Amino acid sequence: MSEPPRVHWEQVFMSGQPLDHWLATLPGSVCFASVNMRIDGTWKVNLTPKGRGLKVIPIYSQPYRTREKAMAHVERWAQYHWRKVPPAEPKPGRMGW
């Protein structure tokens, strides 16, 4: 039985400024989750196991008090469901990844 891969976190930036929004990927996969701060200061998890897109309905969790707890939720989910996350595809017109 192979080990689940480690979740890679990337913070979202807008106009060079970091946002309270983080994207989760697995090595060679599409983005399958995001964690972002809500207006009330709590953190929300959005799971999109088939990849992010306009036609994808995210699975939401209850709010968490800290970003670390929200990220831990995503990492626990990935331990059990990482095989469901599709591989990333190269963008058209670009060589490689």
C-alpha positions in Angstrom: 0.0 0.0 0.0 1.5 3.3 -1.0 1.7 6.3 1.3 -0.5 9.3 0.6 1.5 12.2 -0.9 2.1 15.4 1.1 -0.3 18.3 0.6 1.4 21.4 -0.9 -0.1 24.8 0.2 0.2 27.9 -1.9 -1.0 31.4 -0.7 -3.0 33.5 -3.1 -1.7 37.0 -4.0 -3.5 39.9 -5.5 -1.6 42.9 -6.9 1.5 41.6 -5.0 -0.4 41.5 -1.6 -0.9 38.2 0.2 -4.5 37.2 0.8 -6.0 35.1 3.6 -6.6 32.4 1.0 -4.6 29.2 0.5 -4.8 26.5 -2.3 -4.1 22.8 -1.7 -2.6 20.5 -4.3 -0.9 17.1 -4.3 2.2 16.5 -6.4 1.2 16.5 -10.1 -2.5 17.0 -9.3 -5.1 19.7 -9.8 -6.0 22.1 -6.9 -8.4 20.0 -4.8 -9.1 22.3 -1.9 -8.9 25.9 -0.6 -8.9 27.4 2.8 -9.9 31.1 3.2 -10.8 33.5 6.0 -14.4 34.6 6.2 -15.5 38.1 7.1 -16.2 37.1 10.7 -12.6 35.9 11.2 -13.3 32.2 11.0 -11.7 29.9 8.3 -13.7 27.9 5.7 -12.6 24.8 3.8 -13.8 24.3 0.2 -13.2 20.8 -1.1 -13.3 20.3 -4.9 -11.9 16.8 -5.3 -12.4 16.7 -9.1 -10.6 20.1 -9.6 -11.7 23.7 -9.5 -13.9 25.0 -12.2 -17.2 26.9 -12.9 -19.2 23.6 -13.1 -17.7 22.1 -10.0 -19.8 22.5 -6.8 -17.5 22.7 -3.8 -18.0 20.7 -0.6 -18.0 23.1 2.4 -17.1 22.4 6.0 -18.2 24.1 9.2 -16.1 27.2 10.0 -12.8 26.7 12.0 -11.3 29.1 14.5 -7.8 28.9 13.1 -6.2 28.4 9.7 -4.1 25.5 11.1 -7.3 23.6 12.1 -8.8 24.2 8.6 -5.6 23.0 6.9 -5.5 19.9 9.2 -9.1 19.1 8.0 -7.8 19.2 4.3 -4.8 17.1 5.1 -6.9 14.4 6.9 -9.2 14.3 3.9 -6.3 13.9 1.6 -4.9 11.0 3.6 -8.0 8.9 2.8 -9.1 10.3 -0.6 -5.9 11.3 -2.4 -6.5 8.7 -5.2 -9.7 10.5 -6.2 -7.8 13.8 -7.1 -7.2 13.9 -10.9 -3.7 14.6 -12.3 -3.0 18.1 -13.6 -3.0 18.5 -17.4 -0.6 20.8 -19.2 -2.2 24.1 -20.4 -2.7 24.3 -24.2 0.0 26.0 -26.1 2.6 25.5 -23.4 5.4 22.9 -23.4 5.7 20.8 -20.2 4.0 21.8 -17.0 
